Amino acid sequence: MDRKITITIDTEGKTQVEAHGYKGGTCTKATEPLTKALIGAKPDSDEKKPEFYQADVQVRVAEHE
């Protein structure tokens, strides 16, 4: 799945920053600068998706001769 960030601002000015395709804490690292820029502080709520609790695993294969 591709990674993307969705920003929603409703008619009352409530802002929501949502990460898609991220696993583990990488979503927080990706959205934190946007959240600070748009809201200026910590968000009123911080809802975590199940993907947050999954590891962002990268497989490395070593070649041996």
N, CA, C and O of each residue as an XYZ file, in Angstrom:
260
protein
N       0.843     -1.177      0.000
C       0.000      0.000      0.000
C       0.890      1.243      0.000
O       1.885      1.311      0.721
N       0.521      2.203     -0.805
C       1.254      3.461     -0.836
C       1.007      4.253      0.436
O      -0.054      4.157      1.053
N       1.998      5.028      0.810
C       1.855      5.887      1.988
C       1.291      7.232      1.558
O       1.713      7.807      0.555
N       0.329      7.724      2.333
C      -0.208      9.059      2.079
C      -0.742      9.635      3.376
O      -1.034      8.909      4.326
N      -0.862     10.946      3.397
C      -1.393     11.652      4.560
C      -2.588     12.470      4.088
O      -2.503     13.205      3.104
N      -3.700     12.334      4.798
C      -4.910     13.064      4.466
C      -5.151     14.118      5.538
O      -5.121     13.821      6.732
N      -5.391     15.358      5.101
C      -5.702     16.448      6.018
C      -7.127     16.889      5.726
O      -7.465     17.219      4.589
N      -7.964     16.892      6.767
C      -9.356     17.296      6.631
C      -9.618     18.471      7.566
O      -9.298     18.412      8.753
N     -10.199     19.535      7.025
C     -10.594     20.688      7.835
C     -12.084     20.893      7.607
O     -12.516     21.172      6.489
N     -12.878     20.752      8.688
C     -14.319     20.891      8.529
C     -14.747     22.357      8.561
O     -13.915     23.249      8.726
N     -16.033     22.598      8.404
C     -16.555     23.961      8.322
C     -16.391     24.748      9.617
O     -16.474     25.976      9.611
N     -16.158     24.049     10.728
C     -15.953     24.716     12.012
C     -14.468     24.926     12.308
O     -14.109     25.453     13.361
N     -13.606     24.509     11.371
C     -12.173     24.691     11.538
C     -11.466     23.550     12.243
O     -10.263     23.628     12.490
N     -12.189     22.499     12.570
C     -11.575     21.342     13.217
C     -10.708     20.625     12.189
O     -11.161     20.308     11.089
N      -9.455     20.374     12.563
C      -8.486     19.781     11.645
C      -8.180     18.348     12.052
O      -8.012     18.040     13.231
N      -8.111     17.472     11.039
C      -7.768     16.069     11.268
C      -6.641     15.701     10.312
O      -6.742     15.927      9.107
N      -5.570     15.133     10.853
C      -4.437     14.657     10.061
C      -4.400     13.144     10.214
O      -4.291     12.628     11.326
N      -4.491     12.435      9.092
C      -4.579     10.976      9.133
C      -3.546     10.360      8.198
O      -3.418     10.767      7.043
N      -2.810      9.376      8.707
C      -1.788      8.678      7.923
C      -2.347      7.359      7.415
O      -3.055      6.654      8.134
N      -2.023      7.031      6.167
C      -2.459      5.781      5.546
C      -1.221      5.052      5.022
O      -0.347      5.664      4.410
N      -1.153      3.749      5.265
C      -0.061      2.946      4.735
C       1.197      2.932      5.583
O       2.219      2.387      5.165
N       1.138      3.519      6.762
C       2.286      3.536      7.672
C       2.094      2.458      8.727
O       0.963      2.100      9.058
N       3.205      1.938      9.257
C       3.136      0.967     10.335
C       4.042      1.435     11.461
O       5.040      2.118     11.231
N       3.682      1.062     12.674
C       4.480      1.446     13.835
C       4.459      2.951     14.031
O       3.513      3.628     13.628
N       5.499      3.462     14.646
C       5.582      4.886     14.953
C       5.927      5.764     13.761
O       6.022      6.983     13.907
N       6.118      5.170     12.579
C       6.464      5.987     11.414
C       5.342      6.958     11.057
O       5.597      8.019     10.488
N       4.103      6.599     11.387
C       2.980      7.496     11.099
C       3.096      8.772     11.938
O       2.834      9.869     11.446
N       3.482      8.623     13.181
C       3.629      9.772     14.066
C       4.739     10.692     13.566
O       4.580     11.912     13.556
N       5.850     10.112     13.157
C       6.962     10.912     12.632
C       6.553     11.664     11.367
O       6.982     12.797     11.148
N       5.727     11.036     10.541
C       5.309     11.653      9.282
C       4.285     12.764      9.495
O       4.305     13.767      8.782
N       3.397     12.596     10.463
C       2.317     13.565     10.649
C       2.630     14.669     11.657
O       1.978     15.713     11.642
N       3.596     14.464     12.515
C       3.896     15.439     13.573
C       4.179     16.853     13.043
O       3.611     17.812     13.566
N       5.032     17.014     12.029
C       5.282     18.378     11.540
C       4.023     19.049     10.979
O       3.824     20.251     11.157
N       3.184     18.273     10.305
C       1.940     18.824      9.759
C       0.977     19.215     10.875
O       0.346     20.271     10.833
N       0.881     18.345     11.867
C      -0.002     18.624     13.000
C       0.431     19.890     13.725
O      -0.404     20.732     14.056
N       1.728     20.031     13.975
C       2.232     21.227     14.652
C       1.973     22.478     13.815
O       1.599     23.521     14.352
N       2.169     22.375     12.505
C       1.979     23.535     11.628
C       0.510     23.942     11.546
O       0.198     25.132     11.511
N      -0.386     22.971     11.516
C      -1.807     23.270     11.353
C      -2.506     23.599     12.665
O      -3.366     24.479     12.713
N      -2.139     22.898     13.720
C      -2.832     23.055     14.999
C      -2.015     23.900     15.963
O      -2.579     24.619     16.788
N      -0.700     23.821     15.869
C       0.167     24.607     16.729
C       0.421     23.984     18.089
O       1.149     24.549     18.905
N      -0.162     22.845     18.334
C       0.001     22.173     19.627
C      -0.344     20.703     19.441
O      -0.533     20.237     18.318
N      -0.423     19.986     20.542
C      -0.854     18.595     20.471
C      -2.330     18.561     20.095
O      -3.092     19.436     20.506
N      -2.737     17.570     19.325
C      -4.146     17.469     18.949
C      -5.033     17.158     20.149
O      -4.573     16.621     21.157
N      -6.310     17.504     20.024
C      -7.270     17.212     21.096
C      -7.407     15.710     21.317
O      -7.587     15.253     22.446
N      -7.319     14.949     20.234
C      -7.378     13.494     20.355
C      -6.297     12.894     19.474
O      -5.884     13.485     18.476
N      -5.851     11.719     19.860
C      -4.790     11.028     19.127
C      -5.214      9.574     18.991
O      -4.846      8.729     19.807
N      -5.985      9.295     17.958
C      -6.526      7.963     17.751
C      -5.538      7.142     16.927
O      -5.120      7.563     15.849
N      -5.176      5.994     17.429
C      -4.215      5.140     16.742
C      -4.959      3.990     16.060
O      -5.871      3.394     16.632
N      -4.547      3.695     14.825
C      -5.122      2.591     14.063
C      -4.368      1.308     14.421
O      -3.290      1.372     15.012
N      -4.922      0.149     14.072
C      -4.228     -1.117     14.367
C      -2.820     -1.176     13.765
O      -1.937     -1.820     14.330
N      -2.603     -0.512     12.625
C      -1.297     -0.521     11.978
C      -0.213      0.092     12.867
O       0.964     -0.243     12.730
N      -0.601      0.979     13.767
C       0.366      1.607     14.668
C       1.071      0.559     15.517
O       2.243      0.714     15.861
N       0.359     -0.494     15.849
C       0.899     -1.521     16.737
C       1.640     -2.626     15.975
O       2.095     -3.599     16.578
N       1.760     -2.475     14.656
C       2.522     -3.413     13.841
C       3.925     -2.855     13.633
O       4.120     -1.639     13.625
N       4.872     -3.721     13.468
C       6.245     -3.289     13.229
C       6.409     -2.870     11.771
O       5.839     -3.481     10.867
N       7.189     -1.831     11.562
C       7.544     -1.397     10.216
C       8.827     -2.136      9.862
O       9.927     -1.618     10.050
N       8.676     -3.340      9.352
C       9.782     -4.256      9.151
C      10.405     -4.075      7.768
O       9.708     -3.978      6.758
N      11.706     -4.033      7.753
C      12.450     -4.030      6.503
C      13.338     -5.256      6.508
O      14.111     -5.463      7.444
N      13.235     -6.061      5.482
C      14.017     -7.293      5.404
C      15.299     -7.002      4.639
O      15.283     -6.448      3.540
N      16.386     -7.386      5.240
C      17.692     -7.235      4.596
C      18.299     -8.613      4.412
O      18.332     -9.429      5.334
N      18.772     -8.849      3.214
C      19.374    -10.134      2.911
C      20.847     -9.913      2.636
O      21.211     -9.113      1.774
N      21.683    -10.611      3.357
C      23.133    -10.489      3.170
C      23.573    -11.549      2.163
O      23.166    -12.708      2.236
N      24.395    -11.131      1.244
C      24.927    -12.054      0.251
C      26.289    -12.544      0.713
O      27.146    -11.750      1.100
N      26.479    -13.833      0.670
C      27.750    -14.448      1.054
C      28.310    -15.201     -0.130
O      27.578    -15.888     -0.843
N      29.585    -15.075     -0.336
C      30.228    -15.802     -1.434
C      30.922    -17.019     -0.934
O      31.520    -17.755     -1.720
